[in-house]
Amino acid sequence: MKVADCAALGNRVSDMSANVEKKVIGVLADNPSSGYEPLLAALAELYPVEFHRTSLSACRGFDALLLLDGDSTKALVAAAEGSPCLVAGESLGIELSAGSGEVCFGASNVLDENLRNRTMVTGGRYVAAFLPAVEPGDEIVASVAGRPIWLARFHGKGTIQITGTSLPLMREKELLFQYFNEDRFLELLPLMNFLSQLVKQTNWRSSSLRACLVVDDPSLYLPSYGHLDFRRLADHAEQHNFFVSVATIPLDAWWVHGRVAEMFRSHYPRLSLLIHGNDHTARDMLLEKDSDVCLSVAAQALRRMERLQRAHQLEVLKIMEAPHGAIADSMFSHLLNLGYEGALGTTRLLVLHNPKLTWPASFGLHRSQIVGGGLPVIPRIKMTPNWRNAVLIAAFLRQPIVIVLHHGDVADGYEPLIEIAGMINQLDGVTWASPLGIARSNYTEVRRGDSLTINLYSRRIQLAIPPGIKSLCVHRPWPQNGTSEEVILRNSAGEIFRGSGPEMLDPIPVESAGEVEVCCPPANPVDYRTVPAPQLRFWPVTRKFLMEARDRSAPWRYLVKKFFRGPEPNGLERENRNSCPKQSRKR
């Protein structure tokens, strides 16, 4: 993908809102040149809204009002007439120092349902203020140490939300996810929650909230790998209701233990396999060489996994999870053309390793990202001490919840997996799925009367058409400059539509409700079986041998360390130890 491709995608991200009703928000600031324009422009990419600067005397007629000077009295007139208002940067109160502890959310209806009665841990890069005395009838939306930092005040027909956090001054060419992530969220959460609730009834809607756990690296030579026992993993997945996918390395695909193969066959799709790089070297999917090398590496990974499939009748998902979730832009189009249905990626590392690309300002906060002319990259969550924050943020954004672990995370037992599954199962509308199931449900929709419009984030999805729908409109954000691409619709009886068109396809007649597969094949498919293998290298084999020895000996080495370490610490001490920076870096 070239720089211009990403820039054009950013424009189309904002243009998609033309298919839904935009809300117009008046912005009052103490200074007309306050510097919030880049931030508001990025938010307008993420939500179907328009921001217009206004004055106190001309603030009527907007769908909502945003006040950036902290003066809640200015919102009284608009709220009395029914306009929702958000007041940011309340100047009164005591400064809340960075990293002051837990943010406790209340049960207010102004708050996203997946955040109600939840707790998140503050990061270390913000300054907020405790709000003044709560008035009778106010609802505390969020508090720290029992003192409110965000409340909802009901006035007339409307609601005024007041927050003690000031908006960050985002600069040009910065990305929104840098200010909204598991480590830094409190500055933007009140405004983003305000916008998401404002457009809730008119915005694109996700089919459901999907979740999956991924365990990186295990080979399938034996019934266990390091601290991970495949039988116990499958049993816990059944007992505690979660899906888990093992990301195995294609270099390891030459052998699978018989009992392990049977376990994966009998528990599919609750227990599944996906592709973890090719040789699992540090720059496996970060190749910056010529196009032929990139293509040959991605094709070899598929051929290796195909041999595993044939020999053991195992289903291997055509989802690429690169080592560390980092993929160079030189690989995107090759993965797409070879038939990969998607990739798992770490947003920060995608940006870091592709510095020449111009990303949309809202990159990383959509349901998934479309790169390389139509390859979906689903954001993944790394297992760190802040994983709970990351899960709640993904649920708030309606992103798939994909948490990546390693065998060492179950060194003391499977309680971490059980805890993760328990938290996710409590979220509103969660459905567990394999990474392939996530990719094939990767779309949003909006309904108008008897017409359904879908916005694709994958090239192949399973769509449930509800009763009463007579026409289907298909929107694809990846075609450029009016190029035409094929769309195929199939149901259980076979193909029901085949046609070509640009970004937005003309309405397709629908005769009845039911399950339909929508497929948009790549324009330049490549048969991976015909691609020459890359040059043979001995280092990947040597490295894999050393890695195998390290991981398989880990339980014995861990027992020795525990013996010399002394008694096991209590729960609080264990959590503090697991939260230290050294432990986090090790992961």
PEZI-V185458 format. One record per helix or strand. SS is the DSSP state (H for helix, E for strand). FROM is the first residue (numbers start at 1). LEN is the number of residues. Records with the same first field share a line. If there is no record, write none. Layout:
SS->FROM-LEN / FROM-LEN
//
This chain:
H->3-17 / 37-10 / 56-3 / 72-9 / 176-3 / 186-13 / 230-11 / 250-3 / 258-10 / 291-22 / 323-3 / 329-9 / 347-6 / 387-11 / 407-4 / 415-11 / 435-5 / 528-3 / 539-14 / 554-12 / 571-8 / 581-6
E->23-6 / 49-5 / 64-4 / 84-5 / 95-2 / 102-4 / 119-3 / 128-2 / 139-6 / 147-9 / 158-6 / 205-2 / 209-8 / 224-2 / 228-2 / 244-5 / 271-5 / 316-6 / 342-4 / 369-3 / 375-5 / 381-2 / 401-5 / 430-3 / 443-6 / 451-6 / 460-6 / 471-6 / 485-7 / 494-8 / 504-1 / 508-2 / 514-6
//
